[in-house]
Amino acid sequence: MTSQTETRLSVQDRLDGLALLILRLGLAWFIFLWAAHKIITPKQYQALARNFDGVDASLVQIYALGGVQIAICVLVVLGVLRYFAYGSLLVMHFFTVTRRWEGFLDPFALSERGFPVNRNQVIDLAVLAAFIALVLLIRRDHFSVGGWLARHDRARWWM
């Protein structure tokens, strides 16, 4: 059995854990909004799948995808099954980034009205970097269910 002093977090551990908690919650919220919109406005996502990917997705498929994404976001918020959950959001976002490469090649493009048209693609790169950092720092993610279980030598299902 582990003693209380062995499971106590140092000041640096708490700062790392807090930083990753903030990062984890922010990234989960980012993906959750997209997933919730699949439930709220599924026809918009049907059109996106058709136009971007050439796929005719049914409303049931759009609802199912949104539901799965929301479930994974809940896992991320809790910090449960961390490698699976964090990695799943990373892969989802990476897929989005790979479909929008043209915007990265011209990040300063303006519309005829002077609006920056590729700004979202540039934001996507920053979010992708944040997802990669979250996965790389998973063992410093102390303020999660998985982090708590790790500190208390509990079952390893959370990794």
C-alpha positions as CSV (number, residue, x, y, z in Angstrom):
1,M,0.0,0.0,0.0
2,T,1.3,3.5,-0.9
3,S,1.8,5.9,1.9
4,Q,0.3,9.4,2.0
5,T,3.6,11.2,1.4
6,E,4.3,9.1,-1.8
7,T,1.1,10.2,-3.4
8,R,1.4,13.9,-2.5
9,L,1.9,16.2,-5.5
10,S,4.8,18.7,-5.5
11,V,4.1,22.3,-6.4
12,Q,5.4,21.6,-9.9
13,D,3.2,18.6,-10.2
14,R,0.2,20.7,-9.2
15,L,1.1,23.4,-11.7
16,D,1.6,20.8,-14.5
17,G,-1.7,19.2,-13.6
18,L,-3.6,22.5,-13.5
19,A,-2.1,23.5,-16.9
20,L,-3.2,20.2,-18.4
21,L,-6.6,20.3,-16.8
22,I,-7.1,23.7,-18.5
23,L,-5.8,22.4,-21.8
24,R,-7.9,19.2,-21.6
25,L,-11.1,21.0,-20.8
26,G,-10.5,23.6,-23.5
27,L,-9.8,21.0,-26.2
28,A,-12.8,18.9,-25.1
29,W,-15.0,22.0,-25.3
30,F,-13.6,22.8,-28.8
31,I,-14.5,19.4,-30.2
32,F,-17.8,19.2,-28.2
33,L,-19.1,22.3,-29.9
34,W,-18.5,20.7,-33.3
35,A,-20.0,17.4,-32.2
36,A,-23.1,19.1,-30.7
37,H,-23.7,21.0,-33.9
38,K,-23.9,17.6,-35.7
39,I,-26.9,16.9,-33.5
40,I,-28.4,20.4,-33.7
41,T,-27.8,20.9,-37.5
42,P,-27.2,17.5,-39.0
43,K,-28.1,18.7,-42.6
44,Q,-25.3,21.1,-42.5
45,Y,-22.9,18.3,-41.8
46,Q,-24.5,16.1,-44.5
47,A,-23.7,18.9,-47.0
48,L,-20.1,19.2,-45.7
49,A,-19.5,15.5,-46.0
50,R,-20.9,15.6,-49.6
51,N,-19.0,18.7,-50.6
52,F,-15.6,18.1,-48.9
53,D,-15.4,14.3,-48.9
54,G,-17.8,13.2,-51.7
55,V,-19.7,11.1,-49.2
56,D,-23.5,10.8,-48.9
57,A,-24.0,10.4,-45.1
58,S,-27.4,9.7,-43.7
59,L,-28.9,11.7,-40.9
60,V,-28.5,8.6,-38.7
61,Q,-24.8,8.5,-39.5
62,I,-24.4,12.2,-38.7
63,Y,-26.3,11.8,-35.4
64,A,-24.2,8.7,-34.5
65,L,-20.9,10.4,-35.3
66,G,-21.9,13.4,-33.2
67,G,-23.0,11.1,-30.3
68,V,-19.7,9.2,-30.4
69,Q,-17.7,12.4,-30.4
70,I,-19.7,13.8,-27.5
71,A,-19.1,10.5,-25.5
72,I,-15.3,10.8,-26.2
73,C,-15.4,14.4,-25.1
74,V,-16.9,13.3,-21.8
75,L,-14.1,10.8,-21.4
76,V,-11.6,13.5,-22.0
77,V,-13.2,15.9,-19.5
78,L,-13.1,13.2,-16.8
79,G,-9.6,12.0,-17.9
80,V,-10.8,8.4,-18.3
81,L,-9.2,6.0,-20.8
82,R,-6.8,8.8,-21.5
83,Y,-4.7,7.3,-24.3
84,F,-7.9,6.3,-26.2
85,A,-9.9,9.4,-25.5
86,Y,-7.1,12.0,-26.0
87,G,-5.7,10.1,-29.0
88,S,-9.2,9.9,-30.6
89,L,-9.7,13.6,-30.4
90,L,-6.2,14.2,-31.8
91,V,-7.0,11.8,-34.8
92,M,-10.3,13.5,-35.4
93,H,-8.8,16.9,-35.5
94,F,-5.8,15.7,-37.6
95,F,-8.4,14.4,-40.1
96,T,-9.9,17.9,-40.3
97,V,-6.5,19.5,-40.8
98,T,-5.6,17.2,-43.6
99,R,-8.7,18.2,-45.5
100,R,-7.9,21.9,-45.4
101,W,-4.2,22.1,-46.6
102,E,-4.8,24.8,-49.2
103,G,-5.4,27.4,-46.5
104,F,-2.0,26.7,-44.9
105,L,-0.3,27.6,-48.2
106,D,-2.0,31.0,-48.3
107,P,-2.6,32.1,-44.6
108,F,-2.9,35.8,-45.5
109,A,-5.5,35.5,-48.3
110,L,-8.3,38.1,-48.2
111,S,-11.8,38.0,-49.6
112,E,-12.9,40.7,-52.0
113,R,-14.3,42.5,-48.9
114,G,-10.9,42.3,-47.1
115,F,-11.9,39.4,-44.7
116,P,-9.1,36.9,-43.9
117,V,-10.5,33.7,-45.5
118,N,-8.0,31.1,-44.2
119,R,-7.9,32.2,-40.6
120,N,-9.6,29.1,-39.4
121,Q,-7.1,26.8,-41.0
122,V,-4.3,28.6,-39.1
123,I,-6.2,28.2,-35.9
124,D,-6.6,24.5,-36.7
125,L,-2.8,24.2,-36.6
126,A,-2.6,25.7,-33.1
127,V,-5.3,23.3,-31.9
128,L,-3.5,20.4,-33.5
129,A,-0.3,21.4,-31.6
130,A,-2.3,21.6,-28.4
131,F,-3.7,18.1,-28.9
132,I,-0.2,16.7,-29.6
133,A,1.0,18.4,-26.4
134,L,-1.9,16.9,-24.4
135,V,-1.1,13.4,-25.5
136,L,2.7,13.8,-25.0
137,L,2.2,15.1,-21.4
138,I,-0.5,12.5,-20.5
139,R,1.6,11.3,-17.5
140,R,1.7,14.9,-16.1
141,D,-2.1,15.0,-16.2
142,H,-2.6,14.7,-12.5
143,F,-6.1,16.2,-12.1
144,S,-7.9,13.5,-14.0
145,V,-9.5,10.2,-13.0
146,G,-6.6,8.4,-14.7
147,G,-4.0,10.6,-12.9
148,W,-5.7,10.0,-9.5
149,L,-5.7,6.3,-10.1
150,A,-2.1,6.3,-11.2
151,R,-1.1,8.1,-8.0
152,H,-3.0,5.6,-5.8
153,D,-1.7,2.5,-7.6
154,R,-5.2,1.5,-8.7
155,A,-6.3,-0.6,-11.7
156,R,-4.5,0.3,-15.0
157,W,-7.7,0.3,-17.2
158,W,-7.5,4.1,-17.3
159,M,-4.3,4.3,-19.4
